[in-house]
Amino acid sequence: MKKLWKHITNRITADGIILFSAFLLLLLFFVSEIRNLLHPSPFRYAVLLRLALLLTVCLLFFLGGSLHAKRTNGQAVTSKLVYLYFALYLYLLINVTLLDPSLGRSSTIYGSGEGHRQYYMKWFVNLVPLRSIREVYINGFIKGYVNGYYTLLNLLGNICAFMPLSFFLPLFFPKQKRWYLFFPTLLGAVLAIELLQLAFMVGSCDIDDVILNVAGGFLAFWLLKIPPIRRLCKYLVGR
C-alpha cells in the first residue's frame, strides 16, 4: 500500500493538478452555456460571470502549461494553448452576438412574418452614425431611463468585443501585422456580425456598434505595437 501511494503521489504534479482543474472549469463553463441556451437566465450579470469564468480557465491553462514546460524542459505548451484561447474567444463572440437568448439574441422575440420584420427594422436598426450613442446611451443615462450598468455594458462591451482580433489575427497571419490589411479584415468581421443580426433579427443592427467595434479593435492593434506590451504578448504565447 505504501509503495502504491508513493507511486501515485510521484505522478501527481502541480502542473497536472492545475491543468486538470482548468479542464473541469471548462467543462463547467460549457454545461452552464448549454443550460443557458435551454433555459435563458434573467440574471443581468450573467455575461460578466461567464466572461470571468472563461478568463479564469485561460489563466489556469497558461499557468499549468508554463509549469509543465519548466518541469519537462520542453517546448512551451502555451504556444499550443493559444489555439484553444482563440476558439473560446470565437465561441463567446458568436454566442453573445447571435445566440444567447438572455441577451435578446432570438428572432422569436420579434416573431416572424412581414409585420414583425417591419417592427424590427423600425426599432432595432440604426443607420445614422452616433444616433444611438447620443440618444440612447448619453441622453438616456442623463435623463434616467437607461441605467448606468446598461450604458457601461453596451459601450465598453462594443469597444472591447473585437479587441482580441488585434492579437490573434497578426499572430496566426503575419501579413495582418500591417494596419492597411488588418483594418479591412476587422471591418469585414464586424459587418458580418451586424448583417447576420439583421438577417436573423437578433439583437440590433446598428452603425454605432460598427463604429465602436472597429474603433476598439483598431485601438488595441496599435496598443499591441508598444514594445513592452509586444514583448509581454510574445512571452504569454511562448513564441
URRAFEN-V84953 format. One record per residue. N is the residue number from 1. BURIAL is + if it has 24 or more other ideal C-beta (glycine too) atoms within 12 Angstrom, else -. Layout:
# URRAFEN-V84953
n=<N & N>
burial=<BURIAL & BURIAL>
This chain:
# URRAFEN-V84953
n=<1 & 2 & 3 & 4 & 5 & 6 & 7 & 8 & 9 & 10 & 11 & 12 & 13 & 14 & 15 & 16 & 17 & 18 & 19 & 20 & 21 & 22 & 23 & 24 & 25 & 26 & 27 & 28 & 29 & 30 & 31 & 32 & 33 & 34 & 35 & 36 & 37 & 38 & 39 & 40 & 41 & 42 & 43 & 44 & 45 & 46 & 47 & 48 & 49 & 50 & 51 & 52 & 53 & 54 & 55 & 56 & 57 & 58 & 59 & 60 & 61 & 62 & 63 & 64 & 65 & 66 & 67 & 68 & 69 & 70 & 71 & 72 & 73 & 74 & 75 & 76 & 77 & 78 & 79 & 80 & 81 & 82 & 83 & 84 & 85 & 86 & 87 & 88 & 89 & 90 & 91 & 92 & 93 & 94 & 95 & 96 & 97 & 98 & 99 & 100 & 101 & 102 & 103 & 104 & 105 & 106 & 107 & 108 & 109 & 110 & 111 & 112 & 113 & 114 & 115 & 116 & 117 & 118 & 119 & 120 & 121 & 122 & 123 & 124 & 125 & 126 & 127 & 128 & 129 & 130 & 131 & 132 & 133 & 134 & 135 & 136 & 137 & 138 & 139 & 140 & 141 & 142 & 143 & 144 & 145 & 146 & 147 & 148 & 149 & 150 & 151 & 152 & 153 & 154 & 155 & 156 & 157 & 158 & 159 & 160 & 161 & 162 & 163 & 164 & 165 & 166 & 167 & 168 & 169 & 170 & 171 & 172 & 173 & 174 & 175 & 176 & 177 & 178 & 179 & 180 & 181 & 182 & 183 & 184 & 185 & 186 & 187 & 188 & 189 & 190 & 191 & 192 & 193 & 194 & 195 & 196 & 197 & 198 & 199 & 200 & 201 & 202 & 203 & 204 & 205 & 206 & 207 & 208 & 209 & 210 & 211 & 212 & 213 & 214 & 215 & 216 & 217 & 218 & 219 & 220 & 221 & 222 & 223 & 224 & 225 & 226 & 227 & 228 & 229 & 230 & 231 & 232 & 233 & 234 & 235 & 236 & 237 & 238 & 239>
burial=<- & - & - & - & - & - & - & - & - & - & - & - & - & - & + & - & - & + & + & - & - & + & - & - & + & + & - & - & + & - & - & + & + & - & - & + & - & - & - & - & - & - & - & - & - & + & + & - & - & + & + & - & + & + & - & - & + & + & - & + & + & + & + & + & + & + & + & + & - & - & - & - & - & - & - & + & + & + & - & - & + & + & - & + & + & - & - & + & + & + & - & + & + & - & + & + & + & + & + & + & + & + & + & + & + & - & + & - & - & + & - & - & - & - & - & - & - & - & - & + & - & - & - & + & + & + & - & - & - & - & - & + & + & - & - & + & + & - & - & - & - & - & - & - & - & - & - & - & - & - & + & - & + & + & + & - & + & + & + & + & + & + & + & + & + & + & + & + & + & + & + & - & - & - & - & + & - & - & - & - & - & + & + & - & + & + & - & - & + & + & - & - & + & + & - & - & + & + & - & + & + & + & + & + & + & + & + & + & + & + & + & + & + & + & + & + & + & + & - & + & + & - & - & + & - & - & - & - & - & - & - & - & + & - & - & + & + & - & ->
